[in-house]
Structure formats: C-alpha cells, structure tokens
Amino acid sequence: MPIVDLNHHSMYYEVHGQGIPLVCSGGWGTWCHGGERHLPSGLIEHFQVIIFDHRGIGESNDQPSVEATTALYAKDVL
C-alpha cells in the first residue's frame, strides 16, 4: 500500500499510467480506492495519473491536533 508521510499525517496514493504527471483530486468525502476505474482511459494512456485520499479519508490518516484548512489540503498535494 503506497503511503507517504507529510504535513503531520500519512497519505495514501496510487499511480496509474506513464508520461507527464497529472494529479487528480477527489472531492471531500471521497477516496481513491479503485479510482482508476473512474478515470477516462485516455488519461491513463497518455499521463502518469496520481490519485490520493485526502487527510482523514480512506486509507489516509489525520492528526486531530492539526487544524484542517484549505491551505493545508493544497499543501498536501504540492
């Protein structure tokens, strides 16, 4: 299970395809397990698509002592 530790939590992610990296972010409350089935096949055929679980969703954990902000969610992706 691919996990990266960053910004006070562990983030689950998946990588599909090859090529220029393309990050696809789900909405809050959604997770990426099996997410490649929902990606248009053209994306995976032409890009390295990276999908992930936001903090506290799916296989990503959360640190309750760290205030969740939109800026922090953006920092998680960058």
N, CA, C, O and CB atoms as a CASP TS submission, in Angstrom:
PFRMAT TS
TARGET T0000
AUTHOR 0000-0000-0000
METHOD Language model
MODEL 1
PARENT N/A
ATOM      1  N   MET     1       0.852  -1.169   0.000  1.00  0.00           N
ATOM      2  CA  MET     1       0.000   0.000   0.000  1.00  0.00           C
ATOM      3  C   MET     1       0.902   1.238   0.000  1.00  0.00           C
ATOM      4  O   MET     1       1.646   1.445   0.959  1.00  0.00           O
ATOM      5  CB  MET     1      -0.972  -0.005   1.229  1.00  0.00           C
ATOM      6  N   PRO     2       0.855   2.064  -1.051  1.00  0.00           N
ATOM      7  CA  PRO     2       1.728   3.239  -1.115  1.00  0.00           C
ATOM      8  C   PRO     2       1.265   4.341  -0.160  1.00  0.00           C
ATOM      9  O   PRO     2       0.138   4.828  -0.245  1.00  0.00           O
ATOM     10  CB  PRO     2       1.778   3.778  -2.546  1.00  0.00           C
ATOM     11  N   ILE     3       2.154   4.714   0.739  1.00  0.00           N
ATOM     12  CA  ILE     3       1.882   5.745   1.746  1.00  0.00           C
ATOM     13  C   ILE     3       3.060   6.710   1.759  1.00  0.00           C
ATOM     14  O   ILE     3       4.212   6.287   1.665  1.00  0.00           O
ATOM     15  CB  ILE     3       1.649   5.116   3.171  1.00  0.00           C
ATOM     16  N   VAL     4       2.779   7.990   1.873  1.00  0.00           N
ATOM     17  CA  VAL     4       3.828   8.987   2.066  1.00  0.00           C
ATOM     18  C   VAL     4       3.491   9.766   3.339  1.00  0.00           C
ATOM     19  O   VAL     4       2.342  10.153   3.552  1.00  0.00           O
ATOM     20  CB  VAL     4       3.954   9.949   0.815  1.00  0.00           C
ATOM     21  N   ASP     5       4.494   9.991   4.177  1.00  0.00           N
ATOM     22  CA  ASP     5       4.301  10.762   5.403  1.00  0.00           C
ATOM     23  C   ASP     5       4.620  12.224   5.123  1.00  0.00           C
ATOM     24  O   ASP     5       5.729  12.555   4.703  1.00  0.00           O
ATOM     25  CB  ASP     5       5.190  10.213   6.559  1.00  0.00           C
ATOM     26  N   LEU     6       3.644  13.099   5.356  1.00  0.00           N
ATOM     27  CA  LEU     6       3.860  14.523   5.141  1.00  0.00           C
ATOM     28  C   LEU     6       2.866  15.349   5.937  1.00  0.00           C
ATOM     29  O   LEU     6       1.751  14.906   6.209  1.00  0.00           O
ATOM     30  CB  LEU     6       3.755  14.860   3.661  1.00  0.00           C
ATOM     31  N   ASN     7       3.274  16.541   6.305  1.00  0.00           N
ATOM     32  CA  ASN     7       2.398  17.503   6.979  1.00  0.00           C
ATOM     33  C   ASN     7       1.600  16.894   8.130  1.00  0.00           C
ATOM     34  O   ASN     7       0.399  17.133   8.255  1.00  0.00           O
ATOM     35  CB  ASN     7       1.448  18.105   5.981  1.00  0.00           C
ATOM     36  N   HIS     8       2.266  16.117   8.961  1.00  0.00           N
ATOM     37  CA  HIS     8       1.670  15.546  10.179  1.00  0.00           C
ATOM     38  C   HIS     8       0.615  14.476   9.916  1.00  0.00           C
ATOM     39  O   HIS     8      -0.255  14.258  10.758  1.00  0.00           O
ATOM     40  CB  HIS     8       1.055  16.640  10.992  1.00  0.00           C
ATOM     41  N   HIS     9       0.672  13.809   8.775  1.00  0.00           N
ATOM     42  CA  HIS     9      -0.227  12.674   8.547  1.00  0.00           C
ATOM     43  C   HIS     9       0.360  11.766   7.469  1.00  0.00           C
ATOM     44  O   HIS     9       1.317  12.125   6.784  1.00  0.00           O
ATOM     45  CB  HIS     9      -1.647  13.163   8.135  1.00  0.00           C
ATOM     46  N   SER    10      -0.236  10.582   7.337  1.00  0.00           N
ATOM     47  CA  SER    10       0.171   9.626   6.302  1.00  0.00           C
ATOM     48  C   SER    10      -0.865   9.662   5.190  1.00  0.00           C
ATOM     49  O   SER    10      -2.059   9.506   5.443  1.00  0.00           O
ATOM     50  CB  SER    10       0.320   8.176   6.884  1.00  0.00           C
ATOM     51  N   MET    11      -0.406   9.871   3.947  1.00  0.00           N
ATOM     52  CA  MET    11      -1.316   9.985   2.812  1.00  0.00           C
ATOM     53  C   MET    11      -1.190   8.763   1.902  1.00  0.00           C
ATOM     54  O   MET    11      -0.097   8.406   1.462  1.00  0.00           O
ATOM     55  CB  MET    11      -1.034  11.276   2.020  1.00  0.00           C
ATOM     56  N   TYR    12      -2.333   8.134   1.632  1.00  0.00           N
ATOM     57  CA  TYR    12      -2.403   7.013   0.700  1.00  0.00           C
ATOM     58  C   TYR    12      -2.536   7.580  -0.712  1.00  0.00           C
ATOM     59  O   TYR    12      -3.251   8.557  -0.936  1.00  0.00           O
ATOM     60  CB  TYR    12      -3.603   6.055   1.045  1.00  0.00           C
ATOM     61  N   TYR    13      -1.833   6.950  -1.666  1.00  0.00           N
ATOM     62  CA  TYR    13      -1.929   7.394  -3.052  1.00  0.00           C
ATOM     63  C   TYR    13      -1.780   6.210  -3.996  1.00  0.00           C
ATOM     64  O   TYR    13      -1.314   5.144  -3.595  1.00  0.00           O
ATOM     65  CB  TYR    13      -0.863   8.459  -3.357  1.00  0.00           C
ATOM     66  N   GLU    14      -2.174   6.398  -5.243  1.00  0.00           N
ATOM     67  CA  GLU    14      -1.997   5.413  -6.304  1.00  0.00           C
ATOM     68  C   GLU    14      -1.462   6.137  -7.534  1.00  0.00           C
ATOM     69  O   GLU    14      -1.780   7.303  -7.768  1.00  0.00           O
ATOM     70  CB  GLU    14      -3.341   4.665  -6.624  1.00  0.00           C
ATOM     71  N   VAL    15      -0.645   5.431  -8.317  1.00  0.00           N
ATOM     72  CA  VAL    15      -0.104   5.976  -9.564  1.00  0.00           C
ATOM     73  C   VAL    15      -0.493   5.022 -10.687  1.00  0.00           C
ATOM     74  O   VAL    15      -0.284   3.813 -10.586  1.00  0.00           O
ATOM     75  CB  VAL    15       1.462   6.165  -9.488  1.00  0.00           C
ATOM     76  N   HIS    16      -1.064   5.580 -11.766  1.00  0.00           N
ATOM     77  CA  HIS    16      -1.503   4.775 -12.907  1.00  0.00           C
ATOM     78  C   HIS    16      -0.997   5.413 -14.191  1.00  0.00           C
ATOM     79  O   HIS    16      -1.019   6.635 -14.334  1.00  0.00           O
ATOM     80  CB  HIS    16      -3.053   4.637 -12.934  1.00  0.00           C
ATOM     81  N   GLY    17      -0.542   4.590 -15.119  1.00  0.00           N
ATOM     82  CA  GLY    17      -0.094   5.079 -16.413  1.00  0.00           C
ATOM     83  C   GLY    17       1.324   5.628 -16.377  1.00  0.00           C
ATOM     84  O   GLY    17       2.012   5.580 -15.358  1.00  0.00           O
ATOM     85  N   GLN    18       1.736   6.153 -17.530  1.00  0.00           N
ATOM     86  CA  GLN    18       3.077   6.720 -17.684  1.00  0.00           C
ATOM     87  C   GLN    18       2.969   8.021 -18.459  1.00  0.00           C
ATOM     88  O   GLN    18       1.983   8.261 -19.156  1.00  0.00           O
ATOM     89  CB  GLN    18       4.037   5.725 -18.403  1.00  0.00           C
ATOM     90  N   GLY    19       3.986   8.852 -18.332  1.00  0.00           N
ATOM     91  CA  GLY    19       4.009  10.118 -19.059  1.00  0.00           C
ATOM     92  C   GLY    19       4.122  11.288 -18.108  1.00  0.00           C
ATOM     93  O   GLY    19       4.637  11.154 -16.998  1.00  0.00           O
ATOM     94  N   ILE    20       3.638  12.438 -18.550  1.00  0.00           N
ATOM     95  CA  ILE    20       3.676  13.652 -17.730  1.00  0.00           C
ATOM     96  C   ILE    20       2.762  13.449 -16.523  1.00  0.00           C
ATOM     97  O   ILE    20       1.621  13.015 -16.683  1.00  0.00           O
ATOM     98  CB  ILE    20       3.240  14.914 -18.559  1.00  0.00           C
ATOM     99  N   PRO    21       3.248  13.757 -15.313  1.00  0.00           N
ATOM    100  CA  PRO    21       2.417  13.573 -14.115  1.00  0.00           C
ATOM    101  C   PRO    21       1.176  14.473 -14.135  1.00  0.00           C
ATOM    102  O   PRO    21       1.247  15.649 -14.494  1.00  0.00           O
ATOM    103  CB  PRO    21       3.242  13.857 -12.855  1.00  0.00           C
ATOM    104  N   LEU    22       0.048  13.892 -13.743  1.00  0.00           N
ATOM    105  CA  LEU    22      -1.228  14.600 -13.649  1.00  0.00           C
ATOM    106  C   LEU    22      -1.879  14.193 -12.332  1.00  0.00           C
ATOM    107  O   LEU    22      -2.184  13.018 -12.131  1.00  0.00           O
ATOM    108  CB  LEU    22      -2.167  14.278 -14.879  1.00  0.00           C
ATOM    109  N   VAL    23      -2.093  15.147 -11.439  1.00  0.00           N
ATOM    110  CA  VAL    23      -2.700  14.851 -10.137  1.00  0.00           C
ATOM    111  C   VAL    23      -4.200  15.076 -10.241  1.00  0.00           C
ATOM    112  O   VAL    23      -4.648  16.152 -10.637  1.00  0.00           O
ATOM    113  CB  VAL    23      -2.082  15.737  -9.003  1.00  0.00           C
ATOM    114  N   CYS    24      -4.978  14.051  -9.883  1.00  0.00           N
ATOM    115  CA  CYS    24      -6.433  14.161  -9.849  1.00  0.00           C
ATOM    116  C   CYS    24      -6.872  14.111  -8.393  1.00  0.00           C
ATOM    117  O   CYS    24      -6.572  13.157  -7.675  1.00  0.00           O
ATOM    118  CB  CYS    24      -7.117  13.024 -10.689  1.00  0.00           C
ATOM    119  N   SER    25      -7.579  15.135  -7.971  1.00  0.00           N
ATOM    120  CA  SER    25      -8.025  15.244  -6.587  1.00  0.00           C
ATOM    121  C   SER    25      -9.526  15.033  -6.522  1.00  0.00           C
ATOM    122  O   SER    25     -10.286  15.694  -7.229  1.00  0.00           O
ATOM    123  CB  SER    25      -7.642  16.612  -5.987  1.00  0.00           C
ATOM    124  N   GLY    26      -9.947  14.109  -5.670  1.00  0.00           N
ATOM    125  CA  GLY    26     -11.371  13.891  -5.476  1.00  0.00           C
ATOM    126  C   GLY    26     -11.958  14.970  -4.586  1.00  0.00           C
ATOM    127  O   GLY    26     -11.226  15.761  -3.990  1.00  0.00           O
ATOM    128  N   GLY    27     -13.253  15.000  -4.499  1.00  0.00           N
ATOM    129  CA  GLY    27     -13.903  15.944  -3.595  1.00  0.00           C
ATOM    130  C   GLY    27     -13.781  15.470  -2.161  1.00  0.00           C
ATOM    131  O   GLY    27     -13.431  14.317  -1.910  1.00  0.00           O
ATOM    132  N   TRP    28     -14.069  16.355  -1.221  1.00  0.00           N
ATOM    133  CA  TRP    28     -14.021  15.954   0.184  1.00  0.00           C
ATOM    134  C   TRP    28     -15.029  14.845   0.402  1.00  0.00           C
ATOM    135  O   TRP    28     -16.143  14.887  -0.120  1.00  0.00           O
ATOM    136  CB  TRP    28     -14.304  17.156   1.131  1.00  0.00           C
ATOM    137  N   GLY    29     -14.626  13.854   1.179  1.00  0.00           N
ATOM    138  CA  GLY    29     -15.506  12.736   1.483  1.00  0.00           C
ATOM    139  C   GLY    29     -15.415  11.601   0.485  1.00  0.00           C
ATOM    140  O   GLY    29     -16.123  10.604   0.629  1.00  0.00           O
ATOM    141  N   THR    30     -14.553  11.723  -0.536  1.00  0.00           N
ATOM    142  CA  THR    30     -14.372  10.628  -1.487  1.00  0.00           C
ATOM    143  C   THR    30     -12.965  10.071  -1.334  1.00  0.00           C
ATOM    144  O   THR    30     -12.070  10.774  -0.865  1.00  0.00           O
ATOM    145  CB  THR    30     -14.624  11.102  -2.948  1.00  0.00           C
ATOM    146  N   TRP    31     -12.761   8.828  -1.721  1.00  0.00           N
ATOM    147  CA  TRP    31     -11.450   8.204  -1.627  1.00  0.00           C
ATOM    148  C   TRP    31     -11.082   7.597  -2.964  1.00  0.00           C
ATOM    149  O   TRP    31     -11.919   7.482  -3.860  1.00  0.00           O
ATOM    150  CB  TRP    31     -11.422   7.137  -0.521  1.00  0.00           C
ATOM    151  N   CYS    32      -9.811   7.206  -3.091  1.00  0.00           N
ATOM    152  CA  CYS    32      -9.308   6.826  -4.416  1.00  0.00           C
ATOM    153  C   CYS    32      -9.279   5.329  -4.679  1.00  0.00           C
ATOM    154  O   CYS    32      -8.922   4.932  -5.788  1.00  0.00           O
ATOM    155  CB  CYS    32      -7.941   7.365  -4.595  1.00  0.00           C
ATOM    156  N   HIS    33      -9.631   4.482  -3.732  1.00  0.00           N
ATOM    157  CA  HIS    33      -9.548   3.040  -3.983  1.00  0.00           C
ATOM    158  C   HIS    33     -10.362   2.671  -5.212  1.00  0.00           C
ATOM    159  O   HIS    33     -11.552   2.972  -5.308  1.00  0.00           O
ATOM    160  CB  HIS    33     -10.039   2.241  -2.759  1.00  0.00           C
ATOM    161  N   GLY    34      -9.699   2.019  -6.140  1.00  0.00           N
ATOM    162  CA  GLY    34     -10.361   1.656  -7.382  1.00  0.00           C
ATOM    163  C   GLY    34     -10.617   2.859  -8.272  1.00  0.00           C
ATOM    164  O   GLY    34     -11.370   2.772  -9.242  1.00  0.00           O
ATOM    165  N   GLY    35      -9.990   3.983  -7.943  1.00  0.00           N
ATOM    166  CA  GLY    35     -10.231   5.226  -8.673  1.00  0.00           C
ATOM    167  C   GLY    35      -9.868   5.159 -10.135  1.00  0.00           C
ATOM    168  O   GLY    35     -10.426   5.895 -10.950  1.00  0.00           O
ATOM    169  N   GLU    36      -8.930   4.276 -10.484  1.00  0.00           N
ATOM    170  CA  GLU    36      -8.531   4.199 -11.891  1.00  0.00           C
ATOM    171  C   GLU    36      -9.693   3.766 -12.769  1.00  0.00           C
ATOM    172  O   GLU    36      -9.705   4.066 -13.963  1.00  0.00           O
ATOM    173  CB  GLU    36      -7.360   3.233 -12.063  1.00  0.00           C
ATOM    174  N   ARG    37     -10.663   3.071 -12.207  1.00  0.00           N
ATOM    175  CA  ARG    37     -11.831   2.646 -12.991  1.00  0.00           C
ATOM    176  C   ARG    37     -12.693   3.841 -13.386  1.00  0.00           C
ATOM    177  O   ARG    37     -13.452   3.769 -14.352  1.00  0.00           O
ATOM    178  CB  ARG    37     -12.672   1.634 -12.197  1.00  0.00           C
ATOM    179  N   HIS    38     -12.576   4.937 -12.640  1.00  0.00           N
ATOM    180  CA  HIS    38     -13.390   6.114 -12.905  1.00  0.00           C
ATOM    181  C   HIS    38     -12.668   7.147 -13.761  1.00  0.00           C
ATOM    182  O   HIS    38     -13.263   8.143 -14.173  1.00  0.00           O
ATOM    183  CB  HIS    38     -13.816   6.743 -11.606  1.00  0.00           C
ATOM    184  N   LEU    39     -11.390   6.912 -14.028  1.00  0.00           N
ATOM    185  CA  LEU    39     -10.624   7.841 -14.855  1.00  0.00           C
ATOM    186  C   LEU    39     -10.834   7.505 -16.325  1.00  0.00           C
ATOM    187  O   LEU    39     -10.812   6.330 -16.694  1.00  0.00           O
ATOM    188  CB  LEU    39      -9.117   7.794 -14.493  1.00  0.00           C
ATOM    189  N   PRO    40     -11.036   8.505 -17.168  1.00  0.00           N
ATOM    190  CA  PRO    40     -11.124   8.217 -18.600  1.00  0.00           C
ATOM    191  C   PRO    40      -9.859   7.494 -19.052  1.00  0.00           C
ATOM    192  O   PRO    40      -8.752   7.874 -18.673  1.00  0.00           O
ATOM    193  CB  PRO    40     -11.329   9.523 -19.419  1.00  0.00           C
ATOM    194  N   SER    41     -10.025   6.461 -19.855  1.00  0.00           N
ATOM    195  CA  SER    41      -8.874   5.656 -20.267  1.00  0.00           C
ATOM    196  C   SER    41      -7.823   6.501 -20.978  1.00  0.00           C
ATOM    197  O   SER    41      -6.637   6.177 -20.914  1.00  0.00           O
ATOM    198  CB  SER    41      -9.326   4.518 -21.178  1.00  0.00           C
ATOM    199  N   GLY    42      -8.220   7.560 -21.643  1.00  0.00           N
ATOM    200  CA  GLY    42      -7.264   8.423 -22.332  1.00  0.00           C
ATOM    201  C   GLY    42      -6.273   9.073 -21.386  1.00  0.00           C
ATOM    202  O   GLY    42      -5.133   9.338 -21.768  1.00  0.00           O
ATOM    203  N   LEU    43      -6.697   9.334 -20.148  1.00  0.00           N
ATOM    204  CA  LEU    43      -5.771   9.915 -19.177  1.00  0.00           C
ATOM    205  C   LEU    43      -4.655   8.936 -18.848  1.00  0.00           C
ATOM    206  O   LEU    43      -3.478   9.294 -18.883  1.00  0.00           O
ATOM    207  CB  LEU    43      -6.515  10.321 -17.896  1.00  0.00           C
ATOM    208  N   ILE    44      -5.021   7.713 -18.531  1.00  0.00           N
ATOM    209  CA  ILE    44      -4.032   6.711 -18.140  1.00  0.00           C
ATOM    210  C   ILE    44      -3.144   6.326 -19.326  1.00  0.00           C
ATOM    211  O   ILE    44      -1.981   5.970 -19.138  1.00  0.00           O
ATOM    212  CB  ILE    44      -4.730   5.462 -17.573  1.00  0.00           C
ATOM    213  N   GLU    45      -3.679   6.395 -20.527  1.00  0.00           N
ATOM    214  CA  GLU    45      -2.890   6.052 -21.711  1.00  0.00           C
ATOM    215  C   GLU    45      -1.836   7.105 -22.035  1.00  0.00           C
ATOM    216  O   GLU    45      -0.829   6.790 -22.670  1.00  0.00           O
ATOM    217  CB  GLU    45      -3.804   5.866 -22.903  1.00  0.00           C
ATOM    218  N   HIS    46      -2.048   8.347 -21.611  1.00  0.00           N
ATOM    219  CA  HIS    46      -1.153   9.432 -22.010  1.00  0.00           C
ATOM    220  C   HIS    46      -0.445  10.144 -20.863  1.00  0.00           C
ATOM    221  O   HIS    46       0.482  10.920 -21.098  1.00  0.00           O
ATOM    222  CB  HIS    46      -1.919  10.426 -22.781  1.00  0.00           C
ATOM    223  N   PHE    47      -0.866   9.894 -19.633  1.00  0.00           N
ATOM    224  CA  PHE    47      -0.291  10.588 -18.481  1.00  0.00           C
ATOM    225  C   PHE    47       0.025   9.608 -17.359  1.00  0.00           C
ATOM    226  O   PHE    47      -0.497   8.494 -17.325  1.00  0.00           O
ATOM    227  CB  PHE    47      -1.247  11.675 -17.978  1.00  0.00           C
ATOM    228  N   GLN    48       0.875  10.033 -16.455  1.00  0.00           N
ATOM    229  CA  GLN    48       1.082   9.318 -15.197  1.00  0.00           C
ATOM    230  C   GLN    48       0.090   9.962 -14.221  1.00  0.00           C
ATOM    231  O   GLN    48       0.338  11.051 -13.704  1.00  0.00           O
ATOM    232  CB  GLN    48       2.614   9.407 -14.674  1.00  0.00           C
ATOM    233  N   VAL    49      -1.018   9.287 -13.979  1.00  0.00           N
ATOM    234  CA  VAL    49      -2.098   9.844 -13.171  1.00  0.00           C
ATOM    235  C   VAL    49      -1.889   9.467 -11.706  1.00  0.00           C
ATOM    236  O   VAL    49      -1.734   8.292 -11.370  1.00  0.00           O
ATOM    237  CB  VAL    49      -3.477   9.344 -13.673  1.00  0.00           C
ATOM    238  N   ILE    50      -1.886  10.473 -10.847  1.00  0.00           N
ATOM    239  CA  ILE    50      -1.696  10.276  -9.411  1.00  0.00           C
ATOM    240  C   ILE    50      -3.003  10.633  -8.722  1.00  0.00           C
ATOM    241  O   ILE    50      -3.501  11.751  -8.858  1.00  0.00           O
ATOM    242  CB  ILE    50      -0.503  11.141  -8.857  1.00  0.00           C
ATOM    243  N   ILE    51      -3.557   9.677  -7.979  1.00  0.00           N
ATOM    244  CA  ILE    51      -4.771   9.914  -7.206  1.00  0.00           C
ATOM    245  C   ILE    51      -4.456   9.623  -5.746  1.00  0.00           C
ATOM    246  O   ILE    51      -3.533   8.862  -5.457  1.00  0.00           O
ATOM    247  CB  ILE    51      -5.964   9.031  -7.719  1.00  0.00           C
ATOM    248  N   PHE    52      -5.202  10.212  -4.826  1.00  0.00           N
ATOM    249  CA  PHE    52      -4.864  10.081  -3.412  1.00  0.00           C
ATOM    250  C   PHE    52      -6.105  10.238  -2.544  1.00  0.00           C
ATOM    251  O   PHE    52      -7.140  10.737  -2.984  1.00  0.00           O
ATOM    252  CB  PHE    52      -3.805  11.117  -3.013  1.00  0.00           C
ATOM    253  N   ASP    53      -5.968   9.798  -1.306  1.00  0.00           N
ATOM    254  CA  ASP    53      -7.009  10.012  -0.301  1.00  0.00           C
ATOM    255  C   ASP    53      -6.654  11.261   0.494  1.00  0.00           C
ATOM    256  O   ASP    53      -5.546  11.368   1.019  1.00  0.00           O
ATOM    257  CB  ASP    53      -7.160   8.767   0.643  1.00  0.00           C
ATOM    258  N   HIS    54      -7.584  12.205   0.586  1.00  0.00           N
ATOM    259  CA  HIS    54      -7.366  13.386   1.427  1.00  0.00           C
ATOM    260  C   HIS    54      -7.165  12.950   2.874  1.00  0.00           C
ATOM    261  O   HIS    54      -7.566  11.848   3.248  1.00  0.00           O
ATOM    262  CB  HIS    54      -8.562  14.379   1.316  1.00  0.00           C
ATOM    263  N   ARG    55      -6.551  13.798   3.688  1.00  0.00           N
ATOM    264  CA  ARG    55      -6.315  13.502   5.104  1.00  0.00           C
ATOM    265  C   ARG    55      -7.631  13.136   5.797  1.00  0.00           C
ATOM    266  O   ARG    55      -8.646  13.817   5.654  1.00  0.00           O
ATOM    267  CB  ARG    55      -5.651  14.712   5.812  1.00  0.00           C
ATOM    268  N   GLY    56      -7.573  12.034   6.553  1.00  0.00           N
ATOM    269  CA  GLY    56      -8.736  11.574   7.300  1.00  0.00           C
ATOM    270  C   GLY    56      -9.763  10.820   6.478  1.00  0.00           C
ATOM    271  O   GLY    56     -10.813  10.451   7.005  1.00  0.00           O
ATOM    272  N   ILE    57      -9.492  10.579   5.195  1.00  0.00           N
ATOM    273  CA  ILE    57     -10.425   9.886   4.307  1.00  0.00           C
ATOM    274  C   ILE    57      -9.758   8.618   3.793  1.00  0.00           C
ATOM    275  O   ILE    57      -8.559   8.616   3.516  1.00  0.00           O
ATOM    276  CB  ILE    57     -10.866  10.801   3.121  1.00  0.00           C
ATOM    277  N   GLY    58     -10.527   7.536   3.664  1.00  0.00           N
ATOM    278  CA  GLY    58      -9.999   6.284   3.119  1.00  0.00           C
ATOM    279  C   GLY    58      -8.830   5.765   3.927  1.00  0.00           C
ATOM    280  O   GLY    58      -8.942   5.577   5.138  1.00  0.00           O
ATOM    281  N   GLU    59      -7.693   5.528   3.256  1.00  0.00           N
ATOM    282  CA  GLU    59      -6.504   4.980   3.916  1.00  0.00           C
ATOM    283  C   GLU    59      -5.554   6.052   4.443  1.00  0.00           C
ATOM    284  O   GLU    59      -4.531   5.720   5.042  1.00  0.00           O
ATOM    285  CB  GLU    59      -5.763   4.088   2.959  1.00  0.00           C
ATOM    286  N   SER    60      -5.870   7.328   4.233  1.00  0.00           N
ATOM    287  CA  SER    60      -5.038   8.409   4.778  1.00  0.00           C
ATOM    288  C   SER    60      -5.497   8.709   6.197  1.00  0.00           C
ATOM    289  O   SER    60      -6.695   8.766   6.473  1.00  0.00           O
ATOM    290  CB  SER    60      -5.116   9.694   3.886  1.00  0.00           C
ATOM    291  N   ASN    61      -4.534   8.902   7.096  1.00  0.00           N
ATOM    292  CA  ASN    61      -4.935   9.223   8.461  1.00  0.00           C
ATOM    293  C   ASN    61      -4.941  10.729   8.660  1.00  0.00           C
ATOM    294  O   ASN    61      -4.632  11.492   7.745  1.00  0.00           O
ATOM    295  CB  ASN    61      -3.999   8.549   9.479  1.00  0.00           C
ATOM    296  N   ASP    62      -5.293  11.142   9.855  1.00  0.00           N
ATOM    297  CA  ASP    62      -5.372  12.559  10.176  1.00  0.00           C
ATOM    298  C   ASP    62      -4.796  12.781  11.557  1.00  0.00           C
ATOM    299  O   ASP    62      -4.789  11.868  12.382  1.00  0.00           O
ATOM    300  CB  ASP    62      -6.827  13.072  10.098  1.00  0.00           C
ATOM    301  N   GLN    63      -4.323  13.956  11.814  1.00  0.00           N
ATOM    302  CA  GLN    63      -3.818  14.337  13.128  1.00  0.00           C
ATOM    303  C   GLN    63      -4.797  15.376  13.678  1.00  0.00           C
ATOM    304  O   GLN    63      -4.735  16.544  13.293  1.00  0.00           O
ATOM    305  CB  GLN    63      -2.327  14.904  13.055  1.00  0.00           C
ATOM    306  N   PRO    64      -5.706  14.962  14.578  1.00  0.00           N
ATOM    307  CA  PRO    64      -6.735  15.886  15.073  1.00  0.00           C
ATOM    308  C   PRO    64      -6.183  17.173  15.684  1.00  0.00           C
ATOM    309  O   PRO    64      -6.884  18.185  15.711  1.00  0.00           O
ATOM    310  CB  PRO    64      -7.576  15.189  16.092  1.00  0.00           C
ATOM    311  N   SER    65      -4.950  17.155  16.170  1.00  0.00           N
ATOM    312  CA  SER    65      -4.391  18.360  16.780  1.00  0.00           C
ATOM    313  C   SER    65      -3.983  19.407  15.739  1.00  0.00           C
ATOM    314  O   SER    65      -3.692  20.550  16.091  1.00  0.00           O
ATOM    315  CB  SER    65      -3.191  17.995  17.634  1.00  0.00           C
ATOM    316  N   VAL    66      -3.962  19.017  14.452  1.00  0.00           N
ATOM    317  CA  VAL    66      -3.615  19.956  13.380  1.00  0.00           C
ATOM    318  C   VAL    66      -4.910  20.438  12.733  1.00  0.00           C
ATOM    319  O   VAL    66      -5.686  19.637  12.211  1.00  0.00           O
ATOM    320  CB  VAL    66      -2.663  19.289  12.316  1.00  0.00           C
ATOM    321  N   GLU    67      -5.138  21.748  12.770  1.00  0.00           N
ATOM    322  CA  GLU    67      -6.357  22.308  12.201  1.00  0.00           C
ATOM    323  C   GLU    67      -6.395  22.068  10.692  1.00  0.00           C
ATOM    324  O   GLU    67      -5.429  22.364   9.989  1.00  0.00           O
ATOM    325  CB  GLU    67      -6.455  23.817  12.511  1.00  0.00           C
ATOM    326  N   ALA    68      -7.504  21.533  10.200  1.00  0.00           N
ATOM    327  CA  ALA    68      -7.669  21.289   8.766  1.00  0.00           C
ATOM    328  C   ALA    68      -8.094  22.588   8.084  1.00  0.00           C
ATOM    329  O   ALA    68      -9.104  23.191   8.446  1.00  0.00           O
ATOM    330  CB  ALA    68      -8.717  20.160   8.506  1.00  0.00           C
ATOM    331  N   THR    69      -7.319  23.004   7.105  1.00  0.00           N
ATOM    332  CA  THR    69      -7.637  24.213   6.345  1.00  0.00           C
ATOM    333  C   THR    69      -7.499  23.914   4.860  1.00  0.00           C
ATOM    334  O   THR    69      -6.839  22.949   4.473  1.00  0.00           O
ATOM    335  CB  THR    69      -6.715  25.397   6.757  1.00  0.00           C
ATOM    336  N   THR    70      -8.113  24.729   4.044  1.00  0.00           N
ATOM    337  CA  THR    70      -7.978  24.564   2.600  1.00  0.00           C
ATOM    338  C   THR    70      -6.518  24.701   2.188  1.00  0.00           C
ATOM    339  O   THR    70      -6.048  23.978   1.309  1.00  0.00           O
ATOM    340  CB  THR    70      -8.845  25.593   1.851  1.00  0.00           C
ATOM    341  N   ALA    71      -5.802  25.621   2.816  1.00  0.00           N
ATOM    342  CA  ALA    71      -4.378  25.804   2.504  1.00  0.00           C
ATOM    343  C   ALA    71      -3.584  24.542   2.821  1.00  0.00           C
ATOM    344  O   ALA    71      -2.673  24.185   2.074  1.00  0.00           O
ATOM    345  CB  ALA    71      -3.803  26.997   3.286  1.00  0.00           C
ATOM    346  N   LEU    72      -3.912  23.867   3.913  1.00  0.00           N
ATOM    347  CA  LEU    72      -3.203  22.640   4.276  1.00  0.00           C
ATOM    348  C   LEU    72      -3.529  21.513   3.299  1.00  0.00           C
ATOM    349  O   LEU    72      -2.645  20.736   2.936  1.00  0.00           O
ATOM    350  CB  LEU    72      -3.562  22.218   5.710  1.00  0.00           C
ATOM    351  N   TYR    73      -4.796  21.415   2.867  1.00  0.00           N
ATOM    352  CA  TYR    73      -5.152  20.414   1.862  1.00  0.00           C
ATOM    353  C   TYR    73      -4.358  20.661   0.576  1.00  0.00           C
ATOM    354  O   TYR    73      -3.880  19.712  -0.045  1.00  0.00           O
ATOM    355  CB  TYR    73      -6.678  20.445   1.574  1.00  0.00           C
ATOM    356  N   ALA    74      -4.217  21.916   0.179  1.00  0.00           N
ATOM    357  CA  ALA    74      -3.438  22.248  -1.023  1.00  0.00           C
ATOM    358  C   ALA    74      -1.970  21.899  -0.823  1.00  0.00           C
ATOM    359  O   ALA    74      -1.331  21.373  -1.734  1.00  0.00           O
ATOM    360  CB  ALA    74      -3.584  23.745  -1.372  1.00  0.00           C
ATOM    361  N   LYS    75      -1.428  22.184   0.353  1.00  0.00           N
ATOM    362  CA  LYS    75      -0.026  21.876   0.645  1.00  0.00           C
ATOM    363  C   LYS    75       0.218  20.368   0.581  1.00  0.00           C
ATOM    364  O   LYS    75       1.294  19.934   0.168  1.00  0.00           O
ATOM    365  CB  LYS    75       0.370  22.421   2.034  1.00  0.00           C
ATOM    366  N   ASP    76      -0.769  19.570   0.985  1.00  0.00           N
ATOM    367  CA  ASP    76      -0.640  18.112   0.907  1.00  0.00           C
ATOM    368  C   ASP    76      -0.383  17.658  -0.524  1.00  0.00           C
ATOM    369  O   ASP    76       0.385  16.722  -0.746  1.00  0.00           O
ATOM    370  CB  ASP    76      -1.901  17.434   1.452  1.00  0.00           C
ATOM    371  N   VAL    77      -1.005  18.299  -1.479  1.00  0.00           N
ATOM    372  CA  VAL    77      -0.878  17.908  -2.884  1.00  0.00           C
ATOM    373  C   VAL    77       0.446  18.381  -3.470  1.00  0.00           C
ATOM    374  O   VAL    77       1.060  17.679  -4.273  1.00  0.00           O
ATOM    375  CB  VAL    77      -2.042  18.471  -3.701  1.00  0.00           C
ATOM    376  N   LEU    78       0.882  19.561  -3.072  1.00  0.00           N
ATOM    377  CA  LEU    78       2.115  20.109  -3.622  1.00  0.00           C
ATOM    378  C   LEU    78       3.303  19.411  -3.030  1.00  0.00           C
ATOM    379  O   LEU    78       4.442  19.733  -3.369  1.00  0.00           O
ATOM    380  CB  LEU    78       2.209  21.605  -3.372  1.00  0.00           C
TER
END
